[in-house]
Amino acid sequence: MHRLSVLLRNKPGALARVVVLFSTRDVAVESLSLSPAGADGLSRLDVQVRLREGRSVDQLVHQLRRVVDLCEVSAA
Amino acid sequence: MNGALALIKALEAVGCETVFGIPGGAILPAYDPLFDSAKIRHVLTRHEQGAGHAASGYAQATGRVGVCMATSGPGATNLVTPLADAYLDSVPVVAITGQVARPVIGTDAFQEADIRSITLPITKHSYQVTDPDDIPRVIAEAFALAASGRPGPVLVDLPKDVLAAPAGWTEPEPPVVVRPRLDPAQVRQAADLLARAERPVFYVGGGVVRAGAADLLRELAERTGVPVVTTLMARGAFPDSHPQHLGMPGMHGTVAAVAAMQKSDLLIALGARFDDRVTGSLARFAPEALVVHADIDPAEISKNRRADVPLIGDCRDVLRALKASVTTGGDLDPWWKYLDGLRTTFPLGYDWPEDGSLAPQYVISRIGELVGPEAIYTSGVGQHQMWAAQFVRYERPGSFINSGGLGTMGFAVPAAMGAVCGAPDRQVWAIDGDGCFQMTNQELATCALEGLPIKVAVINNGNLGMVRQWQNLFYGSRYSHTSLGSTPDFALLAEAMGCVGLRCSSRAGVDDVVREAMAVRDRPVVIDFVVGADAQVWPMVAAGTGNDEIMTARGLRPLCDSDTGEDL
């Protein structure tokens, strides 16, 4: 299980793109919560995910960084 | 000014000269000012899929962003395959789609499809514009995103009422694009590995073509003496005539290229992504090799094969940095002796069919020899694609445009149409199969009307040949639904669409018919090459097996056998 903390711009489709990426890369989402983050039109997305065996969370983080409206992502 | 005029002005401002598309209800406002544009040529395709692949062919022939346009609903969904294709092959394409008006979005309105959601996994980014004032900025961003970093497709969805609404005009500022900076320590590590390696290989992928780095690759290769292999997406990135070139690796690669990777102690991957069609079984791939992986996309590093030294950057920067750091390498003579032995023992070749029919490989090699390396070649997907990769000799980067990642049958004709729009001074030959040709040949009508004189060589074996080959090898020769029969008559079909239709079914006729096609400059030409149905693509690494098990013909596995020269 990995905990991801994502900072997203509040742009239409930003959340969808992240969630579709999980589905595309066969990442199982255990929990997900979205909340406003400050006043700059940003949202904080906290997700717990389970990866396929042999796949690394670093890889997923790099794939998430390709999302244009994603500002930050960290994994724990 | 309204949103539609802002769109056309913005496209002009970012340097768009050609748009491939089809009008329809929701995109109609955009077509009105497009009618008056003196800077943009619109090519009216016969199917939106044709527009999408044409945009890709244009982009790959020019190195610039290709643009396609479609209306909402079915127009937009017909772009899905080209967008997926451009995504997997990292082609800079901007797709502009009409959308139903904002008040009815989400009501299942006529010709409404949520194209932005549909294309989420196959686009780099997408926009749905809700404020007409945003149009110039969005177009500038879309072009910059498509072309920068790892190139790819970007969708811009425009509701009809946004196009029709009054819009302000602000000159779009080209967005600042940050190019990744190479880590000098990693460059030094890579150069050190290269200096120490005994069996190094440059594993060259499409990224070298996209980066325009072929000249630097050649300089580095010549300075180091390292063998080079070019993947399907990189054919032409290193000249086929160059003595250091071992050809294409992978499922249908040359024995020398496959063996070079498999026996290597250092793979230097340049803009390549360790695709399963290259690596075969990953667990058994290049077991002794250290890996230097250069890619502009950090997400590719260690995705399939762990990189010992990652180099995140544009291939031009990578090659320049390596060239500056690399000293003379080790003694590669034993390595070259082994590889030269394989080259000599297992050159690419083919047998003539026993039934006296025309060998498809002969047709394709003659086209390559007669038409020459200055032309652009496109292909569909299947046996003819592999033979076009094997038997045409490429000398220029970007001169072979095909669907590598997605494997889209029907790519050849529309991609050739796009390529000739972008490079009107070069001959453009689509090497197609009869199965592929029947998926997208309607664009020949577009080519005839628009004066786009592409040549199409249909390698007609009356079958879905690659599928038939797998049925022969792996399904006990049970040819389930792979015969396409003998209609239509492709030469007559070509004539019906305003093209010249030719046919050839004998070895003696091949040169003449190719020359006849080359002499036609005012119309597209289709040559129906009637070839044998039983020809197969060799060598072959069967799916899921290791590259060591490469077969030069059914049952012949030279790298598994002991008599392959030195034991390396």
Boltz contact constraints between the chains, C-beta under 6 A:
constraints:
  - contact:
      token1: [A, 13]
      token2: [B, 116]
      max_distance: 6.0
  - contact:
      token1: [A, 16]
      token2: [B, 120]
      max_distance: 6.0
  - contact:
      token1: [A, 17]
      token2: [B, 120]
      max_distance: 6.0
  - contact:
      token1: [A, 20]
      token2: [B, 120]
      max_distance: 6.0
  - contact:
      token1: [A, 20]
      token2: [B, 121]
      max_distance: 6.0
  - contact:
      token1: [A, 24]
      token2: [B, 121]
      max_distance: 6.0
  - contact:
      token1: [A, 62]
      token2: [B, 298]
      max_distance: 6.0
  - contact:
      token1: [A, 62]
      token2: [B, 299]
      max_distance: 6.0
  - contact:
      token1: [A, 63]
      token2: [B, 299]
      max_distance: 6.0
  - contact:
      token1: [A, 66]
      token2: [B, 299]
      max_distance: 6.0
  - contact:
      token1: [A, 68]
      token2: [B, 125]
      max_distance: 6.0
